[in-house]
């Protein structure tokens, strides 16, 4: 008998409708609980399983026990197929597990899944980035990772932690006071109140075999080097060996985008003897014309008013000896770094359109291509403004993928 005949009261669940329902009722992390159950039930605690089943009975199926009946017979992929029929499904035979913190629009996840990894937990506080993530992976990230409740959903064991955490200064007041009193200080004293603290806290609790962190280039010099010093000391205090290097995305996409990559391995597993090396870089991808769409709408062309303003602004700063201003790209060259503010005027990357025609900004799809996302990646689950912001905050996917490949190869080698 066909499943729909066996369970006539169950129909395929509309993921976007369910998301809207959760938002309307202000159900915190409800959809995250559900998708984690659908994709990762074997990793969940009994409490997590019960919570998922309760959510389904109360909010999804509206019939007490229907969820248990369907899932006991393992028909969840039939009734929740929208969460499985996605552009970037998890590997059929995973080789390792990972968690994705500060997940953004999902660049790390693409990179790790390409190596055979299975994501068993994700977290991202921005609701629009969550929508994009859900549309592409069928997985709704949990929210605020600084909250203990959110951390409680992380499975006990996983192999790799990934995080593109924000750069923040560390307060040294409390540390200085303890030092003056002759008391020992640990990473909790040094990093409390920053998002890196939560990364370190999760590493400390779960001890993954490896971690992969990404941040802006200026992390190394931030706060006169103190920020990076605290980070490296903290990771070493947790008994991990670390490897870091500043890499430029221009070797993978036609964009100058320098980021620091930090990779670490558990000394208790590898003894500090792992032979990790960052990928060797080839020739720059120096033809931005390759990523441009054909037949672009005129709405992306700058208005006369905006174009005049940008030219006058650039001229004013040029006369003062500053380099501020718009950037009209060479179509056979590379662009400046795409930022999250690109949606405002597009001034950092403007595309020439010939004499007598104002330049235009990149389309959201072109921005996604500039970050290395394939065209099947869904970016229209949110507004264009949010798509621009997400691309500007994202990682360069092929660069992160190249580092992930090296990380996984090293992780699998015996020492």
GUVOZA-671531 format. One record per residue (C-alpha): residue number from 1; residue in three letters; x, y, z. Coordinates in pm, 1 decimal, m for minus. Layout:
! GUVOZA-671531
+-----+-----+----------+----------+----------+
|   i |  aa |        x |        y |        z |
+-----+-----+----------+----------+----------+
| NUM | ala |        X |        Y |        Z |
...
+-----+-----+----------+----------+----------+
This chain:
! GUVOZA-671531
+-----+-----+----------+----------+----------+
|   i |  aa |        x |        y |        z |
+-----+-----+----------+----------+----------+
|   1 | unk |      0.0 |      0.0 |      0.0 |
|   2 | unk |    128.7 |    348.8 |    m84.5 |
|   3 | unk |    226.6 |    561.4 |    214.4 |
|   4 | unk |    m28.1 |    832.3 |    130.1 |
|   5 | unk |   m302.2 |    563.2 |    141.0 |
|   6 | unk |   m177.8 |    424.4 |    471.7 |
|   7 | unk |   m169.8 |    773.1 |    627.3 |
|   8 | unk |   m435.5 |    979.9 |    443.4 |
|   9 | unk |   m430.6 |   1251.8 |    712.2 |
|  10 | unk |    m63.7 |   1331.4 |    639.6 |
|  11 | unk |     41.5 |   1552.0 |    350.8 |
|  12 | unk |    375.0 |   1695.6 |    241.3 |
|  13 | unk |    478.9 |   1978.8 |    469.3 |
|  14 | unk |    542.0 |   2322.3 |    314.9 |
|  15 | unk |    870.8 |   2433.7 |    472.9 |
|  16 | unk |    819.0 |   2805.9 |    410.6 |
|  17 | unk |    463.1 |   2794.2 |    545.5 |
|  18 | unk |    588.9 |   2614.4 |    855.1 |
|  19 | unk |    861.4 |   2876.9 |    896.7 |
|  20 | unk |    603.1 |   3155.5 |    872.6 |
|  21 | unk |    387.3 |   2972.6 |   1127.3 |
|  22 | unk |    676.8 |   2947.8 |   1372.1 |
|  23 | unk |    758.1 |   3316.7 |   1329.8 |
|  24 | unk |    393.8 |   3419.5 |   1375.7 |
|  25 | unk |    362.6 |   3216.8 |   1694.5 |
|  26 | unk |    713.6 |   3321.5 |   1805.3 |
|  27 | unk |    814.4 |   2958.5 |   1848.5 |
|  28 | unk |   1182.3 |   2982.8 |   1924.9 |
|  29 | unk |   1403.5 |   2729.2 |   1744.9 |
|  30 | unk |   1103.0 |   2503.8 |   1676.2 |
|  31 | unk |   1185.7 |   2451.0 |   1311.6 |
|  32 | unk |   1552.1 |   2400.0 |   1403.3 |
|  33 | unk |   1452.8 |   2122.4 |   1643.1 |
|  34 | unk |   1243.7 |   1961.8 |   1371.0 |
|  35 | unk |   1506.4 |   1972.3 |   1095.4 |
|  36 | unk |   1778.7 |   1851.8 |   1329.5 |
|  37 | unk |   1553.6 |   1558.3 |   1411.7 |
|  38 | unk |   1478.5 |   1483.7 |   1046.9 |
|  39 | unk |   1842.7 |   1487.1 |    941.6 |
|  40 | unk |   2030.3 |   1386.2 |   1255.9 |
|  41 | unk |   1800.5 |   1186.1 |   1482.1 |
|  42 | unk |   2062.3 |    925.2 |   1568.8 |
|  43 | unk |   2283.7 |   1196.9 |   1717.1 |
|  44 | unk |   2015.8 |   1339.3 |   1947.9 |
|  45 | unk |   1966.8 |   1283.6 |   2317.6 |
|  46 | unk |   1636.8 |   1134.1 |   2443.1 |
|  47 | unk |   1532.6 |   1483.8 |   2553.5 |
|  48 | unk |   1601.1 |   1619.3 |   2204.7 |
|  49 | unk |   1399.0 |   1339.2 |   2046.7 |
|  50 | unk |   1101.7 |   1402.5 |   2273.9 |
|  51 | unk |   1112.3 |   1775.7 |   2207.9 |
|  52 | unk |   1110.1 |   1719.9 |   1831.6 |
|  53 | unk |    819.4 |   1477.7 |   1852.4 |
|  54 | unk |    622.1 |   1714.8 |   2074.5 |
|  55 | unk |    679.7 |   2002.9 |   1834.5 |
|  56 | unk |    559.6 |   1792.1 |   1543.8 |
|  57 | unk |    246.9 |   1674.9 |   1725.4 |
|  58 | unk |    153.3 |   2025.3 |   1838.8 |
|  59 | unk |    259.4 |   2243.3 |   1545.3 |
|  60 | unk |    303.2 |   2029.5 |   1233.9 |
|  61 | unk |     73.9 |   1730.9 |   1220.1 |
|  62 | unk |   m195.3 |   1847.6 |   1462.4 |
|  63 | unk |   m273.9 |   1489.2 |   1560.8 |
|  64 | unk |   m144.4 |   1339.1 |   1881.1 |
|  65 | unk |     71.6 |   1042.6 |   1794.9 |
|  66 | unk |     67.7 |   1095.2 |   1415.9 |
|  67 | unk |    429.5 |   1205.2 |   1424.7 |
|  68 | unk |    534.9 |    891.8 |   1612.6 |
|  69 | unk |    347.1 |    671.4 |   1369.1 |
|  70 | unk |    503.0 |    829.0 |   1062.4 |
|  71 | unk |    855.5 |    848.2 |   1196.3 |
|  72 | unk |    851.0 |    504.4 |   1356.7 |
|  73 | unk |    794.2 |    365.6 |   1007.7 |
|  74 | unk |   1064.7 |    603.2 |    880.8 |
|  75 | unk |    842.6 |    787.6 |    635.6 |
|  76 | unk |    969.7 |   1129.8 |    732.6 |
|  77 | unk |   1125.4 |   1185.7 |    388.6 |
|  78 | unk |    782.6 |   1141.9 |    229.2 |
|  79 | unk |    596.5 |   1386.2 |    450.7 |
|  80 | unk |    882.7 |   1633.1 |    485.9 |
|  81 | unk |   1030.9 |   1597.7 |    139.4 |
|  82 | unk |   1087.9 |   1972.2 |    102.7 |
|  83 | unk |   1352.5 |   1939.3 |    372.3 |
|  84 | unk |   1529.2 |   1664.6 |    175.3 |
|  85 | unk |   1482.3 |   1766.1 |   m188.8 |
|  86 | unk |   1725.3 |   2057.9 |   m169.6 |
|  87 | unk |   2009.6 |   2179.7 |   m393.7 |
|  88 | unk |   2279.0 |   2067.3 |   m149.5 |
|  89 | unk |   2173.8 |   1749.6 |     33.5 |
|  90 | unk |   2401.6 |   1578.9 |    282.4 |
|  91 | unk |   2630.6 |   1300.5 |    153.9 |
|  92 | unk |   2463.2 |    959.8 |    129.7 |
|  93 | unk |   2756.7 |    794.4 |    305.6 |
|  94 | unk |   2917.3 |   1053.7 |    534.8 |
|  95 | unk |   3285.8 |   1017.1 |    618.9 |
|  96 | unk |   3289.1 |   1245.8 |    923.3 |
|  97 | unk |   3063.8 |   1485.2 |   1117.0 |
|  98 | unk |   3092.7 |   1858.9 |   1174.1 |
|  99 | unk |   2906.1 |   2152.9 |   1325.1 |
| 100 | unk |   2862.8 |   2489.9 |   1156.2 |
| 101 | unk |   2870.7 |   2794.6 |   1388.2 |
| 102 | unk |   2803.4 |   3152.1 |   1270.7 |
| 103 | unk |   2689.7 |   2970.2 |    959.7 |
| 104 | unk |   2582.0 |   3271.2 |    752.7 |
| 105 | unk |   2447.8 |   3166.0 |    414.0 |
| 106 | unk |   2627.5 |   2831.8 |    423.8 |
| 107 | unk |   2971.6 |   2861.3 |    264.8 |
| 108 | unk |   3143.2 |   2639.9 |    521.3 |
| 109 | unk |   2874.9 |   2376.3 |    482.2 |
| 110 | unk |   2926.5 |   2350.1 |    106.0 |
| 111 | unk |   3300.3 |   2314.1 |    164.4 |
| 112 | unk |   3271.4 |   2044.0 |    430.0 |
| 113 | unk |   2999.7 |   1846.6 |    251.8 |
| 114 | unk |   3225.2 |   1840.8 |    m55.3 |
| 115 | unk |   3474.0 |   1642.3 |    156.8 |
| 116 | unk |   3207.0 |   1393.2 |    263.6 |
| 117 | unk |   3112.2 |   1565.2 |    589.0 |
| 118 | unk |   2771.3 |   1550.1 |    755.0 |
| 119 | unk |   2653.8 |   1861.0 |    938.0 |
| 120 | unk |   2485.4 |   1757.7 |   1263.5 |
| 121 | unk |   2431.6 |   2105.7 |   1410.1 |
| 122 | unk |   2424.4 |   2460.3 |   1274.5 |
| 123 | unk |   2378.6 |   2799.7 |   1434.4 |
| 124 | unk |   2314.6 |   3145.4 |   1287.2 |
| 125 | unk |   2138.1 |   3433.1 |   1461.4 |
| 126 | unk |   2031.6 |   3630.6 |   1151.0 |
| 127 | unk |   1681.6 |   3522.9 |   1047.3 |
| 128 | unk |   1736.4 |   3606.7 |    680.0 |
| 129 | unk |   2057.2 |   3402.6 |    659.7 |
| 130 | unk |   1862.9 |   3121.6 |    828.9 |
| 131 | unk |   1609.4 |   3132.4 |    544.4 |
| 132 | unk |   1879.1 |   3103.6 |    278.3 |
| 133 | unk |   2043.4 |   2818.2 |    468.2 |
| 134 | unk |   1711.3 |   2635.1 |    501.8 |
| 135 | unk |   1633.4 |   2673.2 |    130.0 |
| 136 | unk |   1966.9 |   2519.6 |     26.7 |
| 137 | unk |   2024.1 |   2249.9 |    288.5 |
| 138 | unk |   1679.3 |   2172.9 |    429.3 |
| 139 | unk |   1819.8 |   2251.4 |    771.0 |
| 140 | unk |   1715.2 |   2546.5 |    988.1 |
| 141 | unk |   2007.0 |   2675.4 |   1196.8 |
| 142 | unk |   1953.4 |   2730.0 |   1566.8 |
| 143 | unk |   1973.9 |   3088.9 |   1690.0 |
| 144 | unk |   2191.2 |   3261.0 |   1948.8 |
| 145 | unk |   2490.3 |   3037.7 |   2022.4 |
| 146 | unk |   2578.1 |   3239.5 |   2332.6 |
| 147 | unk |   2274.6 |   3096.1 |   2512.0 |
| 148 | unk |   2310.6 |   2777.2 |   2709.7 |
| 149 | unk |   1979.8 |   2650.7 |   2574.2 |
| 150 | unk |   2113.4 |   2667.2 |   2218.1 |
| 151 | unk |   2435.8 |   2492.5 |   2314.9 |
| 152 | unk |   2233.5 |   2213.2 |   2472.7 |
| 153 | unk |   2122.1 |   2102.6 |   2124.2 |
| 154 | unk |   2478.5 |   2033.4 |   2010.1 |
| 155 | unk |   2536.4 |   1655.4 |   1987.7 |
| 156 | unk |   2797.6 |   1527.0 |   2229.0 |
| 157 | unk |   3038.1 |   1394.9 |   1966.3 |
| 158 | unk |   3144.7 |   1540.9 |   1631.5 |
| 159 | unk |   3471.1 |   1548.1 |   1438.8 |
| 160 | unk |   3516.9 |   1908.1 |   1321.9 |
| 161 | unk |   3399.3 |   2247.6 |   1446.0 |
| 162 | unk |   3367.3 |   2522.2 |   1181.9 |
| 163 | unk |   3317.8 |   2887.8 |   1272.0 |
| 164 | unk |   3355.1 |   3223.3 |   1101.3 |
| 165 | unk |   3325.8 |   3416.8 |   1427.0 |
| 166 | unk |   3320.4 |   3799.9 |   1444.3 |
| 167 | unk |   3632.6 |   3989.8 |   1545.6 |
| 168 | unk |   3597.3 |   4148.2 |   1891.6 |
| 169 | unk |   3843.9 |   4294.5 |   2143.6 |
| 170 | unk |   3903.1 |   4116.2 |   2472.8 |
| 171 | unk |   3876.1 |   4299.1 |   2802.9 |
| 172 | unk |   4191.5 |   4251.4 |   3010.0 |
| 173 | unk |   4068.2 |   4426.4 |   3325.5 |
| 174 | unk |   3963.1 |   4110.8 |   3507.6 |
| 175 | unk |   4271.8 |   3924.2 |   3392.6 |
| 176 | unk |   4503.4 |   4203.0 |   3514.5 |
| 177 | unk |   4336.9 |   4202.2 |   3855.8 |
| 178 | unk |   4377.9 |   3825.2 |   3895.7 |
| 179 | unk |   4738.8 |   3846.1 |   3782.7 |
| 180 | unk |   4810.7 |   4116.3 |   4043.4 |
| 181 | unk |   4665.9 |   3886.8 |   4310.4 |
| 182 | unk |   4879.0 |   3598.4 |   4190.8 |
| 183 | unk |   4579.3 |   3394.6 |   4075.8 |
| 184 | unk |   4580.4 |   3178.0 |   3766.8 |
| 185 | unk |   4368.7 |   3283.2 |   3472.5 |
| 186 | unk |   4217.6 |   3057.9 |   3206.0 |
| 187 | unk |   4042.6 |   3106.5 |   2875.5 |
| 188 | unk |   3711.9 |   3182.5 |   3051.0 |
| 189 | unk |   3871.9 |   3480.4 |   3224.6 |
| 190 | unk |   4037.5 |   3608.1 |   2908.5 |
| 191 | unk |   3756.0 |   3562.6 |   2658.1 |
| 192 | unk |   3434.6 |   3605.4 |   2858.0 |
| 193 | unk |   3181.7 |   3830.2 |   2683.8 |
| 194 | unk |   3306.8 |   3767.6 |   2331.1 |
| 195 | unk |   3173.3 |   3532.2 |   2069.1 |
| 196 | unk |   3511.2 |   3362.0 |   2052.6 |
| 197 | unk |   3448.0 |   3257.6 |   2413.8 |
| 198 | unk |   3152.6 |   3051.8 |   2294.6 |
| 199 | unk |   3365.3 |   2887.8 |   2024.4 |
| 200 | unk |   3633.0 |   2801.9 |   2281.8 |
| 201 | unk |   3370.2 |   2685.5 |   2530.5 |
| 202 | unk |   3221.0 |   2441.8 |   2277.6 |
| 203 | unk |   3566.2 |   2312.7 |   2180.7 |
| 204 | unk |   3644.3 |   2260.2 |   2548.8 |
| 205 | unk |   3319.8 |   2072.2 |   2616.7 |
| 206 | unk |   3309.4 |   1850.9 |   2309.6 |
| 207 | unk |   3675.9 |   1815.8 |   2209.5 |
| 208 | unk |   3640.3 |   1770.9 |   1832.2 |
| 209 | unk |   3934.3 |   1615.5 |   1650.6 |
| 210 | unk |   3984.4 |   1938.2 |   1459.7 |
| 211 | unk |   3848.6 |   2288.9 |   1414.1 |
| 212 | unk |   3845.2 |   2534.7 |   1126.6 |
| 213 | unk |   3806.9 |   2905.7 |   1204.2 |
| 214 | unk |   3793.5 |   3197.4 |    960.0 |
| 215 | unk |   3816.0 |   3569.3 |   1020.3 |
| 216 | unk |   3916.6 |   3899.8 |    864.8 |
| 217 | unk |   4283.5 |   3960.5 |    790.6 |
| 218 | unk |   4297.0 |   4237.1 |   1052.3 |
| 219 | unk |   4236.0 |   3986.2 |   1329.4 |
| 220 | unk |   4615.5 |   3946.0 |   1347.0 |
| 221 | unk |   4673.4 |   4316.0 |   1416.2 |
| 222 | unk |   4344.7 |   4391.6 |   1594.1 |
| 223 | unk |   4386.0 |   4573.4 |   1925.7 |
| 224 | unk |   4763.2 |   4592.2 |   1867.2 |
| 225 | unk |   4787.3 |   4215.7 |   1832.1 |
| 226 | unk |   4630.8 |   4141.9 |   2170.3 |
| 227 | unk |   4315.2 |   3986.6 |   2025.1 |
| 228 | unk |   4500.0 |   3728.9 |   1817.7 |
| 229 | unk |   4741.3 |   3657.9 |   2104.2 |
| 230 | unk |   4450.6 |   3571.9 |   2334.8 |
| 231 | unk |   4292.2 |   3352.1 |   2067.3 |
| 232 | unk |   4607.6 |   3149.4 |   1999.2 |
| 233 | unk |   4691.2 |   3118.5 |   2367.4 |
| 234 | unk |   4337.1 |   3003.0 |   2441.2 |
| 235 | unk |   4339.9 |   2735.5 |   2172.4 |
| 236 | unk |   4678.6 |   2610.7 |   2289.5 |
| 237 | unk |   4557.1 |   2611.4 |   2649.7 |
| 238 | unk |   4275.6 |   2379.7 |   2535.5 |
| 239 | unk |   4551.8 |   2143.7 |   2416.1 |
| 240 | unk |   4518.9 |   2196.6 |   2042.7 |
| 241 | unk |   4801.4 |   2255.9 |   1798.6 |
| 242 | unk |   4722.2 |   2541.6 |   1562.6 |
| 243 | unk |   4810.1 |   2638.0 |   1207.4 |
| 244 | unk |   4718.0 |   2974.8 |   1059.6 |
| 245 | unk |   4778.0 |   3172.0 |    744.3 |
| 246 | unk |   4632.4 |   3474.2 |    566.0 |
| 247 | unk |   4503.0 |   3365.7 |    225.0 |
| 248 | unk |   4363.0 |   3575.1 |    m59.7 |
| 249 | unk |   4045.7 |   3469.5 |   m236.3 |
| 250 | unk |   4175.1 |   3614.2 |   m563.7 |
| 251 | unk |   4337.2 |   3278.2 |   m640.6 |
| 252 | unk |   3990.0 |   3123.5 |   m659.1 |
| 253 | unk |   3754.6 |   3406.7 |   m758.5 |
| 254 | unk |   3813.8 |   3743.7 |   m931.8 |
| 255 | unk |   3808.5 |   3934.5 |   m602.0 |
| 256 | unk |   4078.4 |   4059.2 |   m366.8 |
| 257 | unk |   3963.1 |   3920.3 |    m32.2 |
| 258 | unk |   4219.9 |   3837.1 |    235.6 |
| 259 | unk |   4111.0 |   3626.2 |    530.2 |
| 260 | unk |   4295.7 |   3445.2 |    806.7 |
| 261 | unk |   4235.7 |   3071.0 |    824.9 |
| 262 | unk |   4300.9 |   2894.8 |   1155.4 |
| 263 | unk |   4310.1 |   2515.3 |   1165.5 |
| 264 | unk |   4365.6 |   2315.0 |   1482.2 |
| 265 | unk |   4402.7 |   1950.0 |   1584.9 |
| 266 | unk |   4349.8 |   1787.3 |   1922.2 |
| 267 | unk |   4690.4 |   1708.0 |   2073.1 |
| 268 | unk |   4532.2 |   1429.1 |   2275.3 |
| 269 | unk |   4452.5 |   1254.8 |   1946.5 |
| 270 | unk |   4737.1 |   1358.9 |   1716.9 |
| 271 | unk |   5008.2 |   1444.0 |   1969.1 |
| 272 | unk |   5091.3 |   1761.4 |   1778.3 |
| 273 | unk |   5243.9 |   1547.3 |   1501.8 |
| 274 | unk |   4986.7 |   1608.1 |   1229.6 |
| 275 | unk |   5133.5 |   1722.5 |    899.9 |
| 276 | unk |   4891.5 |   1988.8 |    791.3 |
| 277 | unk |   4970.8 |   2242.6 |    522.9 |
| 278 | unk |   4755.6 |   2508.7 |    362.6 |
| 279 | unk |   4677.6 |   2465.6 |     m8.3 |
| 280 | unk |   4931.3 |   2587.6 |   m260.5 |
| 281 | unk |   4798.7 |   2883.9 |   m453.1 |
| 282 | unk |   4816.0 |   2898.9 |   m830.8 |
| 283 | unk |   4753.0 |   3194.2 |  m1059.0 |
| 284 | unk |   4491.6 |   3456.5 |   m965.2 |
| 285 | unk |   4147.1 |   3435.6 |  m1122.4 |
| 286 | unk |   4174.8 |   3775.2 |  m1285.9 |
| 287 | unk |   3874.4 |   3809.7 |  m1514.2 |
| 288 | unk |   3567.0 |   3946.1 |  m1342.3 |
| 289 | unk |   3394.1 |   3955.6 |  m1679.0 |
| 290 | unk |   3353.9 |   3578.5 |  m1650.7 |
| 291 | unk |   3099.3 |   3607.4 |  m1368.5 |
| 292 | unk |   2873.1 |   3869.5 |  m1528.0 |
| 293 | unk |   2518.1 |   3790.3 |  m1629.7 |
| 294 | unk |   2375.6 |   3869.0 |  m1971.0 |
| 295 | unk |   2075.5 |   4096.4 |  m2022.9 |
| 296 | unk |   2094.7 |   4265.1 |  m1683.2 |
| 297 | unk |   1798.1 |   4478.2 |  m1579.5 |
| 298 | unk |   1838.7 |   4855.4 |  m1599.5 |
| 299 | unk |   1743.8 |   4879.7 |  m1229.9 |
| 300 | unk |   2105.9 |   4796.5 |  m1146.8 |
| 301 | unk |   2235.1 |   5097.5 |  m1342.6 |
| 302 | unk |   2323.8 |   5394.0 |  m1119.7 |
| 303 | unk |   2095.0 |   5694.7 |  m1141.2 |
| 304 | unk |   2242.7 |   6022.3 |  m1267.8 |
| 305 | unk |   2210.8 |   6165.4 |   m917.9 |
| 306 | unk |   2398.2 |   5879.1 |   m748.5 |
| 307 | unk |   2667.0 |   5859.8 |  m1016.2 |
| 308 | unk |   2729.6 |   6236.0 |   m992.2 |
| 309 | unk |   2748.4 |   6213.3 |   m613.6 |
| 310 | unk |   3001.2 |   5928.0 |   m622.9 |
| 311 | unk |   3222.8 |   6112.2 |   m871.9 |
| 312 | unk |   3215.7 |   6433.7 |   m667.3 |
| 313 | unk |   3285.1 |   6242.4 |   m346.2 |
| 314 | unk |   3584.7 |   6067.4 |   m501.7 |
| 315 | unk |   3720.5 |   6394.5 |   m641.3 |
| 316 | unk |   3689.9 |   6566.9 |   m303.4 |
| 317 | unk |   3893.4 |   6297.9 |   m131.0 |
| 318 | unk |   4144.3 |   6281.0 |   m413.8 |
| 319 | unk |   4219.3 |   6650.4 |   m363.5 |
| 320 | unk |   4280.1 |   6577.9 |      6.2 |
| 321 | unk |   4521.9 |   6300.0 |    m83.0 |
| 322 | unk |   4287.2 |   6020.9 |     24.7 |
| 323 | unk |   4207.5 |   5709.9 |   m174.6 |
| 324 | unk |   3840.2 |   5696.5 |    m86.2 |
| 325 | unk |   3585.5 |   5662.5 |   m361.6 |
| 326 | unk |   3414.5 |   5433.0 |   m604.4 |
| 327 | unk |   3588.9 |   5156.5 |   m797.1 |
| 328 | unk |   3515.0 |   5109.2 |  m1166.5 |
| 329 | unk |   3651.2 |   4761.3 |  m1233.9 |
| 330 | unk |   3859.4 |   4639.1 |  m1525.1 |
| 331 | unk |   3652.6 |   4355.4 |  m1669.5 |
| 332 | unk |   3973.4 |   4159.1 |  m1729.7 |
| 333 | unk |   4090.9 |   4219.3 |  m1375.1 |
| 334 | unk |   3976.6 |   4155.5 |  m1019.1 |
| 335 | unk |   3750.4 |   4355.3 |   m790.1 |
| 336 | unk |   3791.6 |   4509.7 |   m449.6 |
| 337 | unk |   3657.4 |   4321.6 |   m148.6 |
| 338 | unk |   3280.0 |   4284.9 |   m155.2 |
| 339 | unk |   3128.9 |   4418.4 |    168.5 |
| 340 | unk |   2795.5 |   4374.5 |    345.7 |
| 341 | unk |   2712.5 |   4739.2 |    267.8 |
| 342 | unk |   2726.6 |   4680.5 |   m108.7 |
| 343 | unk |   2347.8 |   4708.3 |   m136.1 |
| 344 | unk |   2364.2 |   5078.6 |    m44.3 |
| 345 | unk |   2529.3 |   5213.5 |   m360.0 |
| 346 | unk |   2755.3 |   4941.8 |   m501.9 |
| 347 | unk |   3042.5 |   5188.9 |   m511.1 |
| 348 | unk |   3322.6 |   4946.4 |   m425.1 |
| 349 | unk |   3255.9 |   4735.2 |   m735.5 |
| 350 | unk |   3100.6 |   4914.6 |  m1033.8 |
| 351 | unk |   3067.4 |   4758.1 |  m1377.7 |
| 352 | unk |   3136.4 |   4985.9 |  m1677.8 |
| 353 | unk |   2870.0 |   4979.6 |  m1949.9 |
| 354 | unk |   3031.8 |   5186.7 |  m2222.1 |
| 355 | unk |   3049.5 |   5554.4 |  m2312.9 |
| 356 | unk |   2745.5 |   5760.0 |  m2229.6 |
| 357 | unk |   2597.5 |   5497.6 |  m1995.3 |
| 358 | unk |   2627.3 |   5511.5 |  m1619.2 |
| 359 | unk |   2797.2 |   5211.3 |  m1459.8 |
| 360 | unk |   2592.3 |   4951.4 |  m1276.8 |
| 361 | unk |   2623.4 |   4755.2 |   m957.9 |
| 362 | unk |   2655.8 |   4377.6 |   m954.4 |
| 363 | unk |   2337.8 |   4173.3 |   m938.2 |
| 364 | unk |   2284.8 |   3947.6 |   m633.8 |
| 365 | unk |   2363.6 |   3644.1 |   m850.8 |
| 366 | unk |   2689.2 |   3804.0 |   m966.9 |
| 367 | unk |   2780.2 |   3871.9 |   m603.7 |
| 368 | unk |   2715.2 |   3507.2 |   m520.5 |
| 369 | unk |   2937.9 |   3405.1 |   m810.9 |
| 370 | unk |   3204.2 |   3646.7 |   m688.5 |
| 371 | unk |   3202.9 |   3453.6 |   m359.8 |
| 372 | unk |   3228.4 |   3123.5 |   m546.7 |
| 373 | unk |   2872.1 |   2998.6 |   m501.7 |
| 374 | unk |   2739.9 |   2780.8 |   m785.9 |
| 375 | unk |   2437.5 |   2906.0 |   m977.4 |
| 376 | unk |   2212.4 |   2636.6 |   m830.8 |
| 377 | unk |   2257.9 |   2800.6 |   m492.0 |
| 378 | unk |   1927.2 |   2961.5 |   m395.3 |
| 379 | unk |   1964.1 |   3329.1 |   m306.0 |
| 380 | unk |   1610.1 |   3453.3 |   m372.1 |
| 381 | unk |   1457.9 |   3309.1 |    m54.7 |
| 382 | unk |   1516.0 |   3660.2 |     84.3 |
| 383 | unk |   1505.9 |   4015.1 |    m52.4 |
| 384 | unk |   1785.7 |   4146.8 |   m274.1 |
| 385 | unk |   1907.1 |   4369.6 |      9.5 |
| 386 | unk |   1947.7 |   4066.8 |    236.1 |
| 387 | unk |   2110.0 |   3864.3 |    m43.5 |
| 388 | unk |   2367.8 |   4141.5 |    m93.1 |
| 389 | unk |   2436.9 |   4151.2 |    280.9 |
| 390 | unk |   2477.6 |   3775.4 |    302.2 |
| 391 | unk |   2720.2 |   3762.1 |     11.7 |
| 392 | unk |   2924.2 |   4048.0 |    158.5 |
| 393 | unk |   2952.5 |   3861.3 |    489.5 |
| 394 | unk |   3025.9 |   3522.5 |    335.1 |
| 395 | unk |   3340.4 |   3318.6 |    291.7 |
| 396 | unk |   3496.1 |   3254.2 |    m50.3 |
| 397 | unk |   3359.8 |   2905.7 |   m105.3 |
| 398 | unk |   3634.8 |   2754.1 |   m325.9 |
| 399 | unk |   3907.3 |   2888.9 |    m95.1 |
| 400 | unk |   3738.9 |   2746.5 |    213.7 |
| 401 | unk |   3684.4 |   2421.5 |     23.4 |
| 402 | unk |   4054.6 |   2396.8 |    m63.2 |
| 403 | unk |   4151.9 |   2441.3 |    303.0 |
| 404 | unk |   3881.4 |   2194.4 |    410.9 |
| 405 | unk |   4024.7 |   1934.1 |    175.3 |
| 406 | unk |   4366.5 |   1967.1 |    339.6 |
| 407 | unk |   4213.6 |   1960.9 |    687.4 |
| 408 | unk |   4018.7 |   1640.4 |    624.0 |
| 409 | unk |   4310.9 |   1464.2 |    453.1 |
| 410 | unk |   4530.7 |   1539.6 |    754.3 |
| 411 | unk |   4260.1 |   1440.7 |   1002.4 |
| 412 | unk |   4229.8 |   1096.7 |    845.0 |
| 413 | unk |   4603.0 |   1022.7 |    846.6 |
| 414 | unk |   4739.8 |    811.1 |   1127.4 |
| 415 | unk |   5017.9 |    967.4 |   1333.4 |
+-----+-----+----------+----------+----------+
